[in-house]
Amino acid sequence: MIEKRPLRARRCRRSQCFAFCGIGNPDAFFSDLQNWGIEVVGRRVFRDHHAYTAHDVKTLEEDAEQGGAKALLTTEKDIQNLKKLRFAKLPLYCCKIAIEIRDGEALCALIKEKIALRPGAAE
């Protein structure tokens, strides 16, 4: 019914990437990368809503280079949390994800069903 697909991860399919994120469910991010055929040669997880520092950028680039990465890859959310920090040694890409709803009526019916099952739901 719902399918996640990458919009901007194409460039990373051609090269080895070092992936990092500071999100609530990092395993889902890394699983998506694997499903999309992106070669991840290293990874790093930060806490959710991490405020990145210049030291983080330096360490990420060093770790990526040691792992043989040709680029860094992160989430669209993390790009926002990087603010004005810049990566000097490797290009940085983000996965911009689209969600496609194939059957809107079935999704609405499922949502209504789940709401109705909640304790205290109006009958």
C-alpha positions in Angstrom: 0.0 0.0 0.0 2.8 2.4 0.9 6.3 2.3 -0.8 9.3 4.4 0.2 11.7 5.2 -2.7 14.8 7.4 -3.0 14.6 10.6 -5.0 18.2 11.7 -4.7 20.3 8.7 -3.8 21.2 7.8 -7.4 24.7 9.4 -7.3 25.7 7.2 -4.4 24.9 4.0 -6.1 28.0 4.5 -8.3 30.4 4.9 -5.4 31.2 3.7 -2.0 29.5 5.8 0.7 30.0 6.5 4.4 26.5 6.9 5.8 25.6 8.7 9.0 22.5 9.9 10.8 21.0 11.3 13.9 17.4 10.1 13.8 15.1 8.1 16.0 15.3 4.9 13.9 18.8 4.7 12.3 18.3 1.0 11.4 15.5 1.9 9.0 17.8 4.4 7.3 20.6 1.8 6.8 18.1 -0.8 5.8 16.7 1.5 3.1 20.2 2.2 1.8 20.8 -1.6 1.5 17.4 -2.1 -0.3 18.3 0.7 -2.8 21.6 -1.0 -3.7 23.8 1.7 -2.2 27.2 0.4 -1.2 27.9 1.5 2.4 31.5 1.1 3.5 31.1 2.6 6.9 28.5 4.1 9.2 28.0 6.3 12.2 25.0 6.9 14.4 24.4 10.0 16.5 21.6 10.6 18.9 18.2 11.8 17.6 18.2 15.6 16.8 22.0 15.8 17.1 23.5 19.3 16.7 26.5 18.6 14.5 29.8 20.4 15.2 32.9 21.1 13.2 34.6 18.3 15.1 31.9 15.9 14.0 32.4 16.9 10.3 36.2 16.4 10.6 35.7 13.0 12.3 33.2 11.9 9.7 35.5 12.8 6.9 38.4 11.0 8.5 36.4 7.9 9.2 35.0 7.9 5.6 38.4 8.3 4.0 39.8 5.4 6.2 37.0 3.2 5.0 37.6 4.0 1.4 34.4 6.0 0.9 34.1 8.4 -2.1 31.2 10.3 -0.6 29.2 10.9 2.6 25.5 10.1 2.7 22.9 11.2 5.3 19.2 11.9 5.8 17.3 15.0 4.7 16.7 15.7 8.4 20.4 15.6 9.2 21.2 18.0 6.4 19.1 20.6 8.3 20.9 19.8 11.5 24.3 20.3 9.9 23.4 24.0 9.5 26.3 25.9 7.9 29.0 23.3 8.4 30.8 22.3 5.3 32.6 19.1 4.3 35.9 19.8 2.6 37.3 16.5 1.5 34.3 14.5 0.3 31.0 15.3 -1.3 27.9 15.1 0.9 24.6 13.7 -0.4 21.3 13.3 1.3 18.5 10.8 0.7 15.4 12.6 -0.2 12.6 10.1 0.2 9.2 10.0 -1.4 6.3 8.0 -0.1 3.9 6.7 -2.7 0.4 5.7 -1.6 -0.9 3.2 -4.0 -4.4 2.8 -2.7 -5.6 5.8 -0.8 -9.0 4.4 0.0 -7.5 1.3 1.6 -5.2 3.4 3.6 -8.0 5.6 4.9 -10.1 2.5 5.8 -7.1 1.1 7.7 -6.6 4.4 9.6 -10.3 4.5 10.5 -10.2 0.9 11.7 -7.2 1.6 13.9 -8.8 4.7 15.4 -11.9 2.8 16.2 -10.0 0.2 18.1 -8.4 2.7 20.4 -9.7 2.8 24.0 -12.3 5.6 24.4 -13.0 5.9 20.7 -16.4 7.3 19.9 -18.8 4.7 18.6 
